[in-house]
Amino acid sequence: MKQPATWAGYRQSIGDRSSLFAAVHAATGAERALYPGSYLDLAPSTALPSVTYLDMDRRAAKYFADPDAVAADLDGRTQPGAGADVQFVAGDYTVPLPLPDAAFDLLISLYAGPIWDHCQHYVAPGGYLLSNASHGDASIAALDPRLTLVGVVEHASDTAHTGGTYTLTADELDTYLVPKKPADADAELIRASGKGIAYTREAFAYLFQLDARD
């Protein structure tokens, strides 16, 4: 009999990103996160009090519909105060969702497409976007004048398939997101290609802050 999909199983393929979200939470103090394209990655709930997960995959919907399975996966892995509120929305982030505007102080965009384009209105002024360059999302964010780069995430992998260690730094931020070819830094070209552009210095992910007056 096929075993149900769980975060414990998913970690075997993507590793454990708990240290990533611990670092982001420590740096931002974010309390409420929205994670479009999450699939089964429950790692944000190990560090943040409230996370709304969003995905179209039926396996994700089935998993999050079982609170016992979610609780079992989080057991012994959460920081104090984390994991108190775990919500799931089954849907497509490119269309309007049953979520209030400006309700979240962290938007997570990892390997899931142009999330900033479609979900930015859910972020409160002064909130944050955590994004990588996959599908061009960080590259598009870097060109948005309302966003300021406030940190970069480095990833040190390991050989034990645990996911390695993620660290967040604010050092030398001006050396990141510098295009190798300046002409490539065009948001419409990036959207059309569906992938990020090449930079002179790369990071696993980038942390942006939205203008508090937005």
C-alpha positions in Angstrom: 0.0 0.0 0.0 1.3 3.4 -1.0 2.2 5.6 1.9 0.6 9.0 2.1 2.8 12.0 1.2 4.2 13.9 4.2 6.8 16.6 5.0 9.0 13.9 6.5 9.1 12.1 3.2 9.4 15.3 1.2 12.5 16.3 3.2 14.3 13.3 1.7 14.2 15.1 -1.7 14.6 18.8 -0.8 16.3 18.6 2.6 15.2 20.3 5.8 14.8 24.1 5.3 14.1 24.8 9.0 17.3 26.7 9.5 16.4 28.9 6.6 13.2 30.0 8.2 14.7 30.3 11.6 17.2 32.8 10.2 14.5 34.7 8.4 12.3 34.9 11.4 15.2 36.1 13.6 16.0 38.8 11.1 12.5 40.0 10.4 10.3 39.1 13.3 7.7 38.0 10.8 4.6 36.5 12.4 2.3 35.7 9.5 3.6 34.1 6.3 2.1 33.1 3.0 3.7 30.3 1.1 2.4 29.8 -2.5 3.6 26.7 -4.2 4.5 25.1 -0.9 3.6 21.6 -1.7 4.5 19.7 1.5 7.4 22.0 2.8 6.3 22.5 6.4 9.6 24.1 7.4 8.3 27.7 7.8 6.0 26.4 10.7 9.1 25.3 12.7 10.0 29.0 13.1 6.9 31.2 12.4 3.7 31.3 14.5 1.3 31.5 11.6 1.8 30.2 8.0 -0.8 29.8 5.2 0.3 27.3 2.7 -1.1 27.4 -0.9 -0.9 24.8 -3.6 -2.9 23.2 -6.4 -1.6 19.7 -5.8 -4.2 17.3 -4.4 -1.6 15.5 -2.4 -0.8 18.8 -0.5 -4.5 19.4 0.1 -4.9 15.8 1.5 -1.8 16.2 3.7 -2.8 19.5 5.2 -6.4 18.3 5.7 -5.0 15.8 8.3 -4.0 17.9 11.4 -2.7 14.8 13.1 -0.2 14.2 10.2 0.9 17.9 10.3 1.3 17.8 14.1 3.3 14.6 13.9 5.7 16.1 11.4 6.2 19.2 13.5 6.5 17.4 16.8 9.8 18.3 18.5 10.9 20.5 15.6 9.4 23.9 16.4 10.9 26.9 18.1 9.0 28.4 21.0 5.8 30.0 19.7 6.1 28.5 16.3 3.6 26.3 14.5 0.6 27.6 16.4 -1.5 28.3 13.3 -1.2 26.2 10.1 -3.6 26.9 7.3 -3.9 25.6 3.8 -5.6 27.1 0.7 -6.1 24.8 -2.3 -5.8 27.0 -5.4 -3.9 28.8 -8.0 -1.9 31.8 -6.8 -2.3 33.5 -10.2 -6.1 34.1 -9.6 -7.8 35.9 -6.8 -7.7 34.0 -3.5 -9.9 34.1 -0.4 -7.3 36.0 1.5 -7.3 39.6 2.7 -4.9 42.2 1.3 -2.0 43.2 3.4 -2.6 40.3 5.8 0.9 38.8 5.8 4.3 40.2 6.7 6.3 37.5 4.8 5.7 36.2 1.3 7.7 33.0 0.4 8.7 32.4 -3.2 10.9 29.3 -3.7 10.9 27.4 -7.0 7.2 28.2 -7.7 7.1 30.9 -10.4 6.3 34.6 -10.6 4.8 34.8 -7.1 5.6 38.5 -6.5 3.7 39.5 -9.6 0.5 37.8 -8.4 0.7 37.9 -4.6 2.3 41.2 -3.7 -1.0 42.7 -2.6 -1.2 40.2 0.3 2.0 41.6 1.8 1.6 44.4 4.5 3.6 47.6 4.0 7.0 47.0 5.6 6.7 43.3 5.1 9.1 41.0 3.4 9.6 38.8 0.3 11.9 35.8 0.5 12.6 34.7 -3.1 15.1 32.8 -5.1 16.0 33.4 -8.8 14.2 30.3 -10.0 11.6 31.3 -12.6 12.9 34.8 -12.4 11.0 35.9 -9.3 14.0 37.4 -7.5 15.2 39.0 -10.7 11.8 40.7 -11.1 11.7 41.7 -7.5 15.2 43.3 -7.8 13.8 45.7 -10.4 10.8 46.8 -8.3 11.6 50.2 -6.8 9.3 49.5 -3.8 11.5 46.6 -2.6 14.9 46.9 -0.9 17.3 44.0 -0.6 18.0 43.6 3.1 19.6 40.1 3.2 20.9 37.2 1.2 20.7 33.5 2.1 23.7 31.3 1.6 23.3 27.5 1.6 26.0 25.1 2.7 24.9 21.6 1.6 26.1 18.4 3.3 26.5 14.8 2.4 24.0 13.4 4.8 21.0 14.7 2.8 19.6 16.6 5.7 19.5 19.9 3.8 22.6 21.4 5.1 22.7 24.8 6.8 21.2 28.1 5.7 22.6 31.4 6.9 21.2 34.9 6.3 23.6 37.8 6.0 23.3 41.6 5.3 27.0 42.0 4.5 28.1 43.4 1.1 24.6 43.5 -0.3 25.7 45.9 -3.0 27.7 43.0 -4.6 24.6 40.9 -5.1 22.0 41.1 -7.9 24.5 42.8 -10.2 23.6 41.4 -13.7 26.5 40.0 -15.8 24.7 41.5 -18.8 23.0 44.8 -17.8 20.6 44.5 -20.8 19.2 41.3 -19.3 17.7 43.3 -16.3 14.4 43.9 -18.0 11.3 42.7 -16.1 9.3 41.9 -19.3 12.1 39.9 -20.8 12.5 38.0 -17.5 8.7 37.3 -17.4 8.8 36.1 -21.0 11.7 33.8 -20.4 10.4 32.4 -17.2 13.8 32.2 -15.6 16.2 34.3 -13.6 19.2 36.2 -15.1 22.9 35.6 -14.4 24.5 37.7 -11.7 28.1 38.4 -10.9 27.5 37.0 -7.4 24.8 34.4 -6.6 23.0 33.4 -3.5 20.5 30.7 -2.7 17.7 33.3 -2.0 17.2 37.0 -1.4 15.3 38.8 1.3 13.5 42.0 0.2 11.6 44.5 2.3 8.5 46.3 1.0 8.4 50.0 1.4 6.5 50.8 4.6 4.6 53.5 2.8 3.4 51.3 0.0 
